[in-house]
Amino acid sequence: MGTDAISPLRQRMIEDMSARQLTPPAQKGHIRACKRFAAFLKRSPDTATAEDIRCFQLHLTESGASICNRNRTMTGLRFLFRVTLRRLDLAEEIYHIKEPQKIPVVMSPDEARRLLAVARSLKVRVVLALGYGCGLRASEVVRLTVGDIDRAQGIIRVVQAKGRKDRNVMLSPEVLALLRQWWKVRPSRDDAGVPPEQRWLFPGRNPGRPLTTRQLNRLFHETADSAGIRKPVTLHSLRHSFATHLLERGTDIRVIQALLGHSKLEATARYTQVATGMISTVESPLDLLSQPGKRAKRRGRRWPPA
């Protein structure tokens, strides 16, 4: 697999990925990983040996690649060896490193309020409100179309999101009001010939394309700086804050799971670690020591006397 023209090996790998319906971002990531491996080898990956793979994995670690990027690179190589080259012996040489489990960075309700208040334009306020008010990922916000907004049922349809799953989220009156304001000033230069329900809610700079996640990320950080938020927040922090604040207000965790589109409850349960409103109300056993007359509530089954 060369680094310039499309080689037969790369073409076959692209066909293998397309046959398995890998998403375009996943395909680009796999190709990028193989190009990096080819640059390290200075020859085609189909000539690689087990020792080459061992040295490459050591190289990634020594070069300071993050665990996430390192694992993503090796996932692309595993596809190449396991699927395209049918070299299961080499695929077995690939290992992944367990990523450290970090607590999500969450904004307080006051910080979220300040963030929306200082948005420099209506467009920025609307996209950030969708992230915080509906728990949408950046990629889901930018790909919203007019037809995804269902005012009659009070929902927003998130079509083919992460994991190729559809889901519904609530359309709050506040978000609906902002969307109505945005629709009055939304650029319509690329609407000609496009059915109304298929028009991008947030058109991008390129004709016929929506706002990019890169542009949205830049807008978020500019707004966060203007709001004086000093935490290491990211655009995804809006989604974290959405889930955490719902949990603190007593929303059932399974409802939050459905709104976020999580397949496993464990993924949603991690927000209990950052729900400071819930954590701060837990009574410490140390406090009970200074209150001898107060006993902890007994739980469980009471057995009858013998």
Sequence and secondary structure as in RCSB ss.txt:
>XXXX:A:sequence
MGTDAISPLRQRMIEDMSARQLTPPAQKGHIRACKRFAAFLKRSPDTATAEDIRCFQLHLTESGASICNRNRTMT
GLRFLFRVTLRRLDLAEEIYHIKEPQKIPVVMSPDEARRLLAVARSLKVRVVLALGYGCGLRASEVVRLTVGDID
RAQGIIRVVQAKGRKDRNVMLSPEVLALLRQWWKVRPSRDDAGVPPEQRWLFPGRNPGRPLTTRQLNRLFHETAD
SAGIRKPVTLHSLRHSFATHLLERGTDIRVIQALLGHSKLEATARYTQVATGMISTVESPLDLLSQPGKRAKRRG
RRWPPA
>XXXX:A:secstr
  SSS  HHHHHHHHHHHHTT  HHHHHHHHHHHHHHHHHHTS GGG  HHHHHHHHHHHHHTT  HHHHHHHHH
HHHHIIIIIS  HHHHTT               HHHHHHHHHT SSHHHHHHHHHHHHH   HHHHHT BGGGEE
TTTTEEEE S TTS  EEEE  HHHHHHHHHHHHH   TT TTS GGGSBSSB SSTT B  HHHHHHHHHHHHH
HTT  S   TTHHHHHHHHHHHHTT  HHHHHHHHT SSHHHHHGGGGT HHHHTTS  HHHHHT TT      S
      
